[in-house]
Amino acid sequence: MKINIDYIARVEGEGSVKFEIEEGRLKDLKLKIWEPPRFFEGFLAGRKFDEVPDIVSRICGICPVSHMTTSIRAIEKAMGFTPSLEIKKIRKIMALSQIIASHLVHLYMLVLPDYYKVELLSGHEDEIKRLLRLKEAVNNITAIFGGRPLHPVSMVAGGFTKVPSRDEIGKLIKQLEAVKEDALDTIKMVSELRYPDFENNTEYVAIVSKDEYAVNEGTIVSSSGLKAEVDDYHSYFKEEEVPYSNAKRTLLKGRGSIMVGALSRLNLKFDMLHPEAKKAAEVIGFKALEKNPFFNIKAQGIELIHGIWECIELLEGLSGEDSLDEVKLREGSGSAVTEAPRGMLYHHYEINSKGVIEKANIVTPTAHNFLSLEEALKKIVNENIDKPKEEITLMCEMLVRAYDPCFSCSVH
């Protein structure tokens, strides 16, 4: 029996799953990411360093802030520039707002139809109104600090070209306060979904800091004891090509597949969550170390609480001081790792004395997750191999959506 999921619905980008069952055994399975490659790394070469953030933000319409922030931090490292505490705070606010916005779209629009078994817009007006209220509140953060909610224009190497007024910041705080109850209702909603009983053995990876729930900077840590500095990324991770995919896949050298994203973050730095997020996790019974990849959905709900509460505190703590410093041109190379909504994102640049990019390397969360997801698909098929074709097919699609891949990012 051959099963071809030619187009996986309700994910970002284009991919398929194809497998064959013969005499009650899985013969072969491939996760094919067939979206055309876009060659960002190639055409960044020869561009000036200050063009890079705007260009890489176009890799993704869902996580432009992550690509901008990661590229800026890598460029600043190459130039020997250290941003002020105020700049770091604003960047974290921007990152958290984008993580929340991405999680909202995934939870409400991509995941829920799998569990409600009906058209989401039919009979679920309350959920849609809740989504819109939450989305507007977090989009306003990106718009106020970034100049617009999509593909921000005020994030540059050295800081921000635009500083919001105290009145604007006060309005953002009030808007976030007003949707706290909506966030709590969201996590209640996702906690009540009936997830498949499934576990996948993989190594969870995230960036960790002793001082905060790391988003924009930290040490790379795994559930199996890895601890690596960002500059040593290529000593531990490797990218490899597969003939049936336009995306590379990334794994730990000598160790195998990894999983990144909300579930990995909670598994590795649960203790650093905001107290309200910890409380919400306790209410829904989430505990680290969860090994069911479907619980990535629950983890995103918990991060929703964390992000809103921490954004409020960060906004209240802004000093209002100037948030743009000069970056002095010099030759060098720099790497940065941040936590995008879907997981660990890596950027590396080599820059000459004229400020021109000579080499660029970008490794996205979906590239990090590729092998883990493919292995999980094989395992879930093997465990449900006697079930009807339609049931196996749906379960595979649900698993892919639970990982929340961005295939467009992966073929950058």
WOJO-V806524 format. One record per pair of residues at least 6 apart in sequence whose C-alpha atoms are under 7 Angstrom apart, sorted by the first residue. I is the first residue (numbers start at 1). GAP is how many residues later the second one is. D is the distance in Angstrom with one decimal. If there is no record, write none. Layout:
I/GAP/D
I/GAP/D
//
This chain:
1/19/5.6
1/20/5.1
1/21/6.2
2/17/6.0
2/18/4.3
2/19/6.3
3/15/5.9
3/16/5.5
3/17/6.1
4/13/6.1
4/14/4.5
4/15/6.6
5/11/5.4
5/12/5.1
5/13/6.1
6/10/4.9
6/11/6.7
7/7/6.7
7/8/5.9
7/9/5.0
8/7/5.9
8/8/5.5
8/389/6.6
10/100/5.1
11/99/6.9
11/390/6.2
11/393/6.8
11/394/6.6
11/395/6.9
12/393/6.6
12/394/4.8
12/395/6.0
12/396/6.6
13/22/6.7
13/393/6.1
13/394/4.6
13/395/4.8
14/19/6.4
14/20/6.2
14/21/5.0
14/393/6.1
15/17/5.6
15/18/4.3
15/19/5.6
15/20/6.7
15/392/6.9
16/15/6.0
16/16/5.1
16/17/6.5
17/13/5.8
17/14/4.7
17/15/6.0
18/11/5.7
18/12/5.5
18/13/6.8
19/9/5.3
19/10/4.1
19/11/6.4
20/6/6.1
20/7/5.5
20/8/5.5
20/9/6.7
21/6/5.5
24/361/6.7
26/356/6.3
29/349/6.5
30/344/6.9
31/343/5.9
32/212/5.8
32/213/5.1
33/212/4.9
33/213/5.8
33/214/6.3
33/374/6.6
34/211/5.8
34/212/5.7
35/211/6.8
35/373/6.8
35/376/7.0
36/210/6.7
36/375/7.0
37/209/6.0
37/374/4.8
37/375/6.1
38/373/6.3
38/374/5.1
39/373/5.7
40/372/5.5
41/319/5.2
41/320/6.0
41/321/7.0
44/8/6.9
44/313/6.6
44/316/6.7
45/312/5.0
45/313/5.0
45/314/5.6
45/315/6.8
46/310/5.7
46/311/5.4
46/312/6.1
47/309/5.5
47/310/5.7
48/307/5.7
48/308/4.4
48/309/6.2
49/306/5.6
49/307/5.8
49/308/6.1
50/107/6.9
53/15/4.6
53/18/5.9
53/19/6.3
54/14/6.9
56/11/5.9
56/12/6.4
57/7/4.2
57/8/6.8
57/10/5.4
57/11/5.5
57/94/6.1
58/6/6.6
59/350/5.9
59/353/6.2
60/348/6.9
60/349/6.0
61/89/7.0
62/40/6.3
63/35/6.6
63/277/6.9
64/87/5.6
65/29/7.0
65/30/6.4
65/33/6.8
66/29/6.5
66/274/5.3
70/266/5.7
70/267/6.3
70/268/6.0
70/277/6.1
71/276/5.9
72/84/6.8
72/85/5.2
73/263/5.9
74/260/4.7
74/261/4.5
74/262/4.8
74/273/6.5
74/274/6.2
74/275/6.7
75/259/6.0
75/274/6.8
76/81/6.4
77/257/5.1
78/254/4.7
78/255/4.5
78/256/4.2
79/249/6.7
79/250/6.2
79/251/5.5
79/252/6.9
79/253/6.4
81/246/6.2
83/75/6.5
86/232/6.7
86/237/6.5
87/72/5.7
87/236/5.6
89/225/6.6
92/123/6.9
92/124/6.6
93/218/5.6
93/221/6.8
94/47/7.0
94/48/5.9
96/211/5.5
96/215/7.0
97/41/5.2
97/44/6.5
97/45/6.7
99/241/6.8
99/242/4.6
100/204/5.4
100/207/6.4
101/34/5.9
101/37/6.3
102/239/6.4
103/197/6.0
104/27/6.8
107/190/6.9
111/290/6.6
113/6/6.4
113/7/5.9
114/284/6.7
115/78/6.5
130/52/6.1
133/46/6.9
134/45/6.0
137/38/5.7
137/39/6.0
139/10/5.5
140/9/6.7
141/31/6.6
142/6/6.5
142/7/4.9
143/6/4.1
144/20/6.5
145/17/6.8
145/18/6.8
145/19/6.4
146/6/4.5
146/7/5.8
146/8/5.0
146/9/6.2
147/6/5.6
147/7/5.7
154/6/5.3
154/7/5.0
154/8/5.9
155/6/6.8
157/170/6.9
158/166/5.5
158/167/4.9
158/168/5.8
158/169/5.6
159/164/5.5
159/165/4.4
159/166/6.4
160/163/5.6
160/164/5.3
161/163/6.3
163/160/7.0
169/146/6.7
173/139/5.6
173/142/7.0
176/132/6.6
176/136/6.9
183/121/6.7
183/122/6.1
186/115/6.8
187/114/4.9
187/115/6.6
190/108/6.1
190/111/7.0
191/93/6.0
191/107/6.3
195/99/6.5
198/94/5.5
199/92/5.2
199/93/4.4
199/94/6.8
200/91/6.0
200/92/6.3
200/93/6.9
200/176/5.9
201/90/6.9
202/55/6.0
202/56/5.5
202/57/6.5
202/170/6.6
203/19/6.5
203/20/5.8
203/21/6.4
203/54/6.5
203/55/4.6
203/56/6.1
204/18/5.4
204/19/5.2
204/54/5.6
204/55/4.9
204/56/6.1
204/60/5.0
205/16/5.7
205/17/4.3
205/18/6.7
205/53/6.5
205/54/6.2
205/55/5.4
205/59/6.0
206/14/5.8
206/15/5.7
206/16/6.5
206/54/6.3
206/58/6.3
206/59/5.6
206/138/6.2
207/7/6.2
207/11/5.1
207/12/5.1
207/13/4.4
207/14/5.9
208/6/5.4
208/10/5.0
208/11/5.2
208/12/6.4
208/13/6.4
208/61/6.7
209/9/5.0
209/10/6.5
212/60/5.9
213/56/6.9
213/59/5.0
213/60/6.0
215/123/5.7
215/124/4.9
216/122/4.5
216/123/6.3
217/120/6.6
217/121/5.9
219/8/6.8
219/9/6.0
219/10/5.3
219/11/6.5
220/7/5.7
220/8/5.1
220/9/6.1
220/10/6.6
221/6/4.6
221/7/6.5
223/45/6.6
230/105/6.7
230/106/6.4
230/107/6.5
231/104/6.1
236/16/5.7
236/17/5.6
237/13/6.7
237/14/5.7
237/15/4.6
237/16/5.6
238/12/5.5
238/13/5.7
238/14/6.4
238/15/6.2
239/9/6.1
239/10/5.6
239/11/4.4
239/12/6.7
240/8/5.5
240/9/5.5
240/10/6.3
241/7/4.8
241/8/6.5
242/6/6.8
246/165/6.0
247/120/6.8
247/163/5.3
247/164/4.8
248/119/6.0
249/118/4.7
249/119/6.2
249/121/5.5
249/122/6.3
250/117/5.6
250/118/4.8
251/6/5.1
251/7/6.3
251/117/6.6
257/114/5.5
257/115/5.1
258/110/6.5
258/111/6.2
258/114/5.7
259/109/6.8
259/110/5.1
259/113/6.1
260/83/4.7
260/84/6.0
260/105/6.5
260/108/6.8
260/109/6.3
261/80/6.7
261/81/4.6
261/82/3.6
261/83/6.8
262/34/6.0
262/37/5.4
262/38/5.6
262/80/6.8
262/81/6.7
263/32/6.8
263/33/4.7
263/36/5.2
266/22/6.7
266/33/6.7
267/21/4.6
267/22/5.0
267/23/6.7
270/18/6.8
273/33/6.4
274/32/5.4
274/36/6.9
276/29/6.9
276/30/6.9
277/25/5.7
277/28/5.3
277/29/5.0
280/22/6.7
281/21/6.3
293/109/6.8
293/110/6.9
294/105/6.6
294/108/5.3
296/106/6.3
296/107/6.7
297/105/6.2
329/26/6.3
330/23/5.3
330/25/6.9
331/20/5.5
331/21/4.6
331/22/4.3
331/24/6.9
332/18/6.1
332/19/5.4
332/20/6.6
333/16/5.6
333/17/4.3
333/18/5.9
334/14/5.7
334/15/5.6
334/16/6.7
335/12/5.7
335/13/4.3
335/14/6.6
336/10/5.8
336/11/5.5
336/12/6.6
337/7/6.6
337/8/5.5
337/9/4.6
337/10/6.6
338/6/5.8
338/7/5.4
338/8/6.8
339/6/6.0
342/23/5.8
342/62/6.7
343/22/4.9
344/20/6.9
344/21/5.2
345/18/6.0
345/19/4.9
345/20/5.6
346/16/5.6
346/17/5.0
346/18/6.5
347/14/5.8
347/15/4.6
347/16/6.6
348/12/5.7
348/13/5.1
348/14/6.5
349/8/6.7
349/10/5.7
349/11/4.7
349/12/6.6
350/7/5.9
350/8/5.5
350/9/5.1
350/10/6.6
351/6/4.6
351/7/5.7
352/6/6.7
364/45/6.4
364/46/5.9
366/39/5.5
366/40/6.0
366/41/6.8
366/44/5.7
367/43/5.5
377/19/6.2
381/11/6.6
384/8/6.8
//
